[in-house]
Amino acid sequence: MSGDLMELSTWRRIRRYAVPSTVIDACTRAREAGDWRAACAAGQIEVAFDIAAVRDTFGPQTGGRIEAELLHFAPDLLRWHLPRALGGRTSLATGATIRLLTVGSAALTVTLPVSVDGSQRLRLDVISAGTVSDGPEFDLPAYLWDVRRGDELRAAWGGTAARMPRFGPDATPLPEAEWGHGDDAPDLAERILALSGAGDLVAAWAEAGITLDAEIADIQRWNQPQLELLGVPLDPRAVAAEARRLAETYDAKTVVIEFDYRTRVVIDLKRKRMKARLVSWEEWRKIGSDGTLRRISPSVHRRSPDLDLLWHGLISTGDLHPLVRAALFPHATAAPLLVDAPAEPTRVRCRGEWHRIGHEHGRLQVLDHTAEEAQRERVMRSLGGAVTGCFAVEQAWTGQTGRLPKALRAQRRDLWQRMLHGGTQTVVDLLDAGMNPHIRDGRGMTLLHMLLAFDHEVLLPRLLDAGLDINTPDKEQRTPLHMAVVFGWSGGPIRAILDAGGDPHRGDQEQMSVIDFIDDALEYRDRNEDFTEAITYLKERA
């Protein structure tokens, strides 16, 4: 009733890794110093405009207003609330443009990453308000990125100054039997949640002021879109409030919620009481390309994952973003649950005994062998000999084969999550602290395979200097160049890998080489000019 536990386990990992406290602290210092550009840099947001050019293009008043709003922009808070890929992934959702603010004929936007496995950097820009984005575009209410709007965030999630839905004044979770017995906003939110949990979508949405069309209401038909709608942790009350905001801001007559390619709900705002209905694929093909159609962001229509996590005891108020905690539970003092305890050595069977393997900063330490033993085993391995015990584990950490103990697999996942969300500087810091540059993930991928997530100009030379093979394969025999071309990386990393000796003729486990793939890539995939130029460069070198 309060959130699917499998999805919440992903959200718990998101809250642990996606917005590190170091990022929050750096953004806060810069913002409080009045330096919004430095705050963006700390929050891994590229600023793609010059404020002077904005004044020239859109007028001094518009430029001044945008700059004034940016003084209160919290990049870390925005990143906290942005939609996520989910499905077990902690990375941001991809391909969408987020509109933060419209001022006259100008719009302040943020562009999400292009790949779930790539860089988590965002792009902040000022564009013409009439520009129609190539991909999906969502509005994001200011309470999800403006530090002044804490009261609005609390109200949007159904709370009051007294308490939040499902929680007492001291942030203690309330049992379901105590939900919804009063007349205030938290009680209304609790009644809607209880009705949704019981499968009564009609009554839940009616409480929020939205009439469901009969096709949605007829859950007995057990059609896929209805089942999809039942399984989504929607907040009908937030949907209604956002629909009203979009109608007021843009004079919107209809708004849409998109769940996947087959499930979309359109809300008609033209009548006195809002009405929601499912949209068929045929109808969507007609209306979906309408640039004036307003979409409700997943960050708004999904029930707060923070409140779901808190209610299930998966996080504490100490794990919330400080601005979120101040808005929802200003007097809460709970210690965080998502803390990093020192990693204890892992025990493995070696030569008939239990030995210890330590892990620190991405490097394994064989604790129960002398330096001479370790050197002898590594020489044996280099000559093709079999290794066992501690040294087999050490080989699995940096090789394509072998199996790590459960504890070390967890520590490896933790390390890759920190690198993905911490970006290039985190990787550099770990390498400086002694991380083994040959480390691989569970798919056998090296840092070379993941260059899209980082600044290749910084990392590629360092990794090559450390002895990594530019053509090293993963478990599916895919080289870094194969990953770059097949998954449509930007041109810079592709050219850099080629210049470093990337082999376009080497096949993967299906004996498909980059050369075999590139014609299909250009013909059937929507690639930008930068990618196309890189493929031309590849063909010339091949």
N, C-alpha and C positions, 0 to 999 in steps of 0.2 A: 504493500500500500504506500510505502514511503520511499519507493525507488527500487529498481531491479538491482539485486545485489551483485550480479556480474558486471553490470555497467558501473555500479558504484565502486567496485574494486579498481576499475580503470580511472575513475575520477579521483580516487584516493591517491593513486600514483601521480596523476596530474598535479594534485595539490602538493605532493611531496617534491616534484622535480621541476615543473614547468615554469615557475616564477621563483627562483632562488632568493633567499633573504638578502644575499649580497646585491642582487639586482634591485630589490625593493629599497634597500638602504641607499644605494648610489643614486637612484632616481629621486628619492626623497631629498637628499642633500642638494642635488642640482635644482630641483623645483623650488625648494625653500630659499635658495640663493637667487631665484629669479631667472635662471638660465634654462629655458625650455629646450634649447637645442642639446645641451649637455644631458638633460634628462632623457631625451630621445635616444641619444647615443648609448646611455647606460641601459636603456630598455631595449636595445637592439632594434631600433627603428631608424631607417634611412630617411632623412628629410630631403625630399626631391624638389623643393621649391625655394626661391629666394623671396623674402617678404617684401623687398623693394620692388621686385618684378610683379608681385601680387598687387601692390598699390598702383603700379603703372597700368596693369591690365584691367583691374576691377574697380579702381578708384581708391583714394586715400581712406575714406571712411570704412570701406569693406576690409582693406588691408589692416587698418588699425583695430577693427573689431576682432578679426581672426587672431592677430597677435595678442590681444588682450585675453582672449579665451585660452590661448596656448599657455599662458602663465599659470593656469589652473589645470592643465592637462597632466594626468598621471599615467605615463606609458606602462608602468608596472600594473596599475589597476586595470587598464584596458586589456593587457595581456592576460590578466587573471580571468576576465569575463568573456574573452573571445571564444567562439565555437571551436570545438575540438573534433578531430577525426573519429575518435572513439574506436569501437571494435577491438579493444585491447591496446590501442595506440594512444600515446600521450601527446602527440604532435598536434599542431593547429589544423583545423579544417583548411581546405585549399581552394584557390581559384576565385574567391569572392572579393568584391569591393565593399568596404564598410563605409557608409557615409556618417560622419560624426556631427557635422554642422553645415547648415546652409545659411549663407549671409548674402542677401541680394542675389546677384547672378553667379556667385562663387560657392563652391562646396569644398569642405575639408574632408578628405577621404583617407582611409587606410586600406592597403592592398594586402591580402593574405598570401602566404607562400604558395609556390607552384607545386610542391611535392611534400608528401607526408614524411619522406625520408631525407629531405633536403634541409637547407638552412631555415631556421625559424625566424629569420629577420623579417620585419614588416617595412612597408613603404608608406610614408606620410606625404600627401600631395594636396595641392589646391588646384581644382579643375573647374571648368564651367559647370554650373548647376544643371544645365540641360544636357550634359554629356551622358550618353547611354553606354554603360559598361558592356564589354564583351561577354563576361560571365554574370553570375548572379550578383545582385546588389542589395544590401540590407541597410536600413537605418539602425543606428545604435543610440538609444537614449543617453542623455548626458550623465545620468547618475551612474553609468557604467564606466566613465572615464574622467569625470570632473570631480576634483576633491571637495568642492563646495556642496555637493548634492547628496550627502549621506542621508538626510531625512527623506529624500525622494527614493533612495534605494530601499530604505526600511519600509516605506509605504508600498513600493512596487512589489515587494515580497510578502505583503499582507500584514505587516507589523505596525505597531504603534510605539510610542515612547515607553509604554508600560511593558510590552512583551511582544515576542514573535510567535507566529503560528507553531503549534506543537511544543512550545517551550514555556516554562514559567519565567517570571521576572529575573530569576537568577541563572537563566540559561539551562535549567534542568529539563530534560525531555519529559513531556507529559504522556502518560498512557492514553491509548485511543479512547478509552471510556470517558476521559475528561475533556475530549475535544468538542468544540462547537456549541457549548451550552449558553453562551451569552450573545450579545448583539454588536460587539465591536468588530473591527476588521479582522483580527486574528481568528475570531470565532467563525466568521464567514469563510475564511480561507480553509479552516479545518473541516467545515461541513462539505465544501466542494471537494476536498481531498478524500474524505470518507466516501462520498458518493462515487467518485471516480474509481476508488479502490474496489468498490462493490460492483463495478461494471455498469453503473447507471449514468451513462454519459449525458443523456437528455436532461436529467435533473441537475447534474453537476454544471453543465453549461448554462442551464436556465438560471441557476443561482448567480452566475456571473453576468447575466443579462444578454445571453446569446441563444437564439432558437436554433436547434439542430434540424436540418432537413431530414425528411423521413428515411432517405436512403442511408444516411449515417446512423440514424436512430435504430434501424432494423438490424441490430447485431445478430438476430437469430438466423439471418441469411449466411452468416459466417464467411462473407467475402473477404478476400485478402486485405483490401484497403481498410475495412472496418476493424479487422483484427490488428492491423498496423496501428490504427488510431488508439485502440484499447491499450496497446503495449507501450505507448509513448508517455513519459511522465509530464504531460502537458499541465499548464496552469491556466485554465480558462479565464480566470479573473485578470491575469496579466495580459492575456491575449486581448480581452475586451478593452483594457486600459490603453494598450499600445495601438489598437485599431482606432480608438478615438484620437490619440495623439497624431497619428498619421493623417487622419481626416482633417484635423485642425491645421496641421503644418503644410500639407500639400493639397488640400481639398480633395483627398482621395475618396473615390466612391466604392472601391473594392480593395481588399487586401488579401494576400494569399500566404498560407503556411505550406511549405514544401517539406515533406519527410523523405521521400525518395522518388525514383522515376515513375512510380505507379500511384503514389498517394499524395494528393494535394487537396487542401481545403481552401475554398474561397469564401470570404466573409463579405456579405453585401451590407454596405453602410448607408444605402440610399433610403432605406425604410426606417421607421421610428425605432424599431427594435432590430438589432443586428441579427442576421440569419447566416448560418454556415452550411455549406454543402460541398460534397465531393465533386471533383472535376475529372471528367474522363480524359484519357490520353488524346482523343480526337479534339475535344474542346481546348485542351491545353495547347495543342499545336497552333490553334488560332489566336489564343490570347496571351500565351506565354512570352512572346517576343515583344509585347507592348512595353515600351520603355517607361510608361507612366504608371505601370502596375507596381504597387508597393508590397514588398515582402516583409513579413515579421521575422526578425532574426531568431535563430535557435537560442541565442543568449537571453532572449526575452520569453519566448513561448515555452521553453523548458522550465519545469519547476526547479527552484534553486538547488543545485547539487550540494552546495555548502550546507544547507539546512537538512537535506537528506542524509549527508554524511554525519552530521552532528547527531541527528536523531538516532541513527544506528550505532553511535559510539565509535565510528571509524576514524574520526578526528575529534579534537577538542577545540574550544574557542581559541586556544593558543596557537592553533595551526592556521587560522584564518588570516587573510591579508589584513594588516593593521587598520586600514581604512574601512574595510568591511566589518571587522570586529568592533570598531568604534561606532559604526552606524547601527549595528544590530544588537550588540551586547556590550555597551560601554563600561559596565561595571564588572565584567567577567575577568577572572584572574587565573583560569585553568592553565596549567603547563601544557606545552605542545606534546602530542603523541608521536608525531612524525620526526623523531630525533635520530641523529646518526650516532649509534653506539660504536665504540671501537670494535673492529673486526677481530674476533678470536681466531687463533690458528685452526686450520681444518685438519682433521685426522684422516690419514689414508693408510691402507695396508701396503707395506713395503718390506720385502725380504722376510716375510713371516711375522713382522712386528707392526705396531701402530706408530707411525711417524707424523710429525706436524709440518704443515705448510702454511707459512704466513702470507698475508697480502697487505700491501700498503701502496697507495698511489698508483695502482695499476701494475705493480710488479710483484711476482711471486717470489717467496724466499723459502728455499729448502733448508729447514732448520735443524734437521737431525743427520746431516751428512757433512763431512769435512769438505773444504774447498777442493782438495785433491780428488775425492770421490766424485764430486760434481763435475769437475773438469774431465775426468776419465769417461763418465757417462755421456757427456756432450760430444766428446771426440768420437765415441762409439756411434752415437746417433748420426753424426755428420758423415760417417763411413757407411751408413745404411743399416747399422745394427739395430736390433730391437731394444727398447728401453721399457722398464716396468716401474711400478710403484710411484714414488715421488717424482721421478723424472718423466714418467709417462704423463702425469698430471701437468708438469711444466710444459711438456710438448703440446698438450691439448690446449693450453692457454694461448699459444701462438701458432698452432698448426691447424690444418684442415681436418685431421683425424683425432680420434681419442675422445674420451668422455670425462668431463669434469665432475667432481663431487657436487652435490646439491648446493652446499653452502657457497662454493666458489662460483657456481652458475649464477646464483643470486647476486653475488658481489660483482660479477661481470656485467649483468644487466644494469645494476646500479651505476656502474662506471659509464656505460654507454649512454644512459639517460642523462647523466650529468654533463657529458660532452655534447649531446644533442641540444640540450636547452641552455647550456652555458656558452656554447659557441667557440669560436677559434681561440679566444684568450684562455678559456678553461683547458682546452687541449694543450696549448703551449705551457700553461702552468703545470699541468700534470707531467708533461714530458720533462720540464725543468726539474720536477720533484722526483724523477726517476721512473716514470711509467714506461713499460716496455713498448717501444713503438711498433712492434710486430703483433700486438694484441689483435685477436679476432673476436667477432661476435658469434652467436650461436649458429649463424648461417655460413661461417667461415670467412666473413668479410673483414678486410683490413680497413684501416683509416683511408687508404687509397681508394677503396670502393665507395667510401662515404664522403669523398671530397666535396660533393655538392652541398653538404651541410656546413661547410667551413670556407674560409678564405684560402683558395688553392695557391695563391701567390705566396702566402705565408707558410703553409704546411707542406706543400709538395716538395720544395727543395730540402726541407728538414727531414722529411721521411726518406727521401732518396739518399741523403747523406748518411742516414742511420742504417742503410743497407736493404731497404725494402725493394723488392723486384717490381718494376712498373707493370709487369705482365703476370703477377701472381694471381692464381685463380681462387675463387671461393669453392664451396662444396658442390656447386653446380657447374664448376669449371668456367665461370664468367670472370673475365678480367675487368680491371677498372675501366678500360676503354669500352668494353662491352656494356657495362652498366651505364656509362655516360651517354652512349649513342641510343641504346634501346629505350632508356627512360628519359631521353630528350633533355639532357642537361643544357645549360647555357654554353655558348661557344667558347668562352675563356678556358674553362677546365678541359674541354675536349681538345682544344689546340695544345694546351700545356701538356696533357698526357701524351699526345702524339709526338710533340717535340722531345719528350723524355724517353721515347722509344716504344710507345704503345703499339702493339702489333694488331692491325685490323684483320689479319688472316687467321688468327688463332680461333679455333672452334670451342663452343661450350659443350655441355654433356650431350646435346642433340646434334653436335657437329655443325652448328650454325655459327658462322663467323660474323663479325661486324660488316664485312664486305657483302655477305649474303643478305644482310638485313637492311642496308641503308636505302635501297630503292623503295622498299615497302614503307620505310619510315617516312620518306619524303612524299610518297603518293597518298598514303592513307591516314596520316596523322597531321593534325593541325600544329605546325611548327612555325616559330617566328623566323625573321630574317637572320638573326644571329645564329640560330641553329643551322639554317640552310647554308650559310657561309662557312660554318665549321665543317659541314659535310663535304662541301666543295674542296676545302683545304685537305680533308682526309683523302678524298679521291685522288687529288694531285700527288699526295705523298705515297699512296698505295701502289 
